[in-house]
Amino acid sequence: MAVGNTWITRSVALRLLAAVYLFAFLNAYVQLPALCGERGILPAHRYLSRVRSSLGACVDVGNVPESERRIFSLSHFECTWEELRALLTAVPTVLWWDSTDEMVASLVLPCLVISTLMLFGYLHCSVSLALLWASYQSIANVGQLFYGYGWESQLLETGFLAIFAVPFWNVWDDMPEHKPSSVVVWLNRWLIARIMLGAGLIKVRNDQCWRDLTCLEYHYETQPIPNPLSYYLHFMPRYVHRAGVVFNHVVELVLPVPSLLPLLPLSNACGVLYVLFQLTIILSGNLSFLNWLTIVPAIYCLDDSFLAHFVPRRWSRKAELRAQAAISTPASPSPQEGAQEAKEEKRPSALERIRRVWRLLPSLALLLLVLYLSAPPVVNMLSANQSMNMSYDPLRLVNTYGAFGTVGRTRYEVSLFGSELDQPNATDASHWREYSFPCKPGAVDRAPCVTSPYHRRLDWQLWFAAMQRPNQNLWLALYIGRLLKGEPVAKTLLARGGDPFPHDPPRWIKVDHFLYRFSRPHSSDGGAEHAEGGESSTNVWWSRRRIGEYFRPLSLEDFH
């Protein structure tokens, strides 16, 4: 099926994917030590140890006689090949060998370099993309709670397809002569169709507000991490919110089918609407790198004739030369030479036939693999009990997606407070000082942040915690324990200047539960916070009201 020329398409998609990888690995380099490092909230080595114990695989090296040593050494354990295969199937990661912070850094730093070079047009090849994919696979699979989001699987699926879009090895050429695979183009279109349709179906199935067109009256205020524009969008007229929901439904429920049709004008139109839709979401909130990543397969709906209007002229000229070279024939030979060449063309050598088949094998194998693995996601999408963001294979090669299947009507927050007093009054605000996080709403006069495509993982998880019971978030107690010890790595997750005890840790830390709302524009009323804390402000973004205690005051004695 014709897809048009896609030299520019591939180049743009790869550069954007490289940018997403760059932010994903930067996020891991900065935050993973505090989240899942050796001194993190949920250490990766403990998680891997629990998995190994649950499988009954491998034994401690110190407990194995020299004569009975197993054939494979794994960190402090020895395994048989069967045991190793079971471990890698359960948790595909190279961190089985070594899960120290140094190992994670040695894995992440080369990927930061490679993704940066790819962003500028270098290393567009399968080797570099396979390394990025395998490295992120290793990190995401030990991230536990903090890497439990749909975009981790989406990055792995998108990155896997990209491996087959480029030549095996290439360093300098930002538009390699290797012709873009039509199979990869169509599989990316299949991916964006599944992403959109999965998100659209779970919305209309799960929440009445998507059906009565009112969800955006709440979403901008209650989404995980609003940005400054979210504040102003929240107070737009009701008809604007309803129009936004209609646009959402058109893109997610209507476009997936026509975007899969082999009609260039139609696919270009679908691609434009997909990209515009993602850009509106990017402008209205901080959803990590999710929407930037979703643009990558959407770009494959656009061909070179369309994208040529929006890229540097050098790219357009190079794409034209690549397209001409792919279909050109040599200068007209003499009649005798022509007859001989025609005869040779009609009868390609056995070696040439083998080469042609060999070039097709990777794309054919990829197509068959994706079609086979697509069955469970499609069945899930068509099910009345549709699940959101599910993976059906250990490597997360083909997944099912969805977002905001339900929209909260009220925003809840949990806030951490510390006290140096020996016996502080839990309800006396003057005894407590509040911790501040980079993007989580805290002080009512602090403007919402802009962080996308960078992801504040702890801030995001605190948003979930506020909507759940305390016993569902014991990880938060573990984090409090790190803060009570004054551990520097735990403080890296706080905002700059957000630690009210920069020198000595507090004696107690408590967690309070709050109800937050956007204050009306031009309002200076901070609501209950000012009534309790005696503060005042002329530039208030939020109003908040304490609704109760989430965790009682905790001290180090509670962790012994």
Disulfide bonds with the S-S distance in Angstrom:
Cys58-Cys79 1.89
Cys209-Cys215 1.66
Cys439-Cys449 2.00
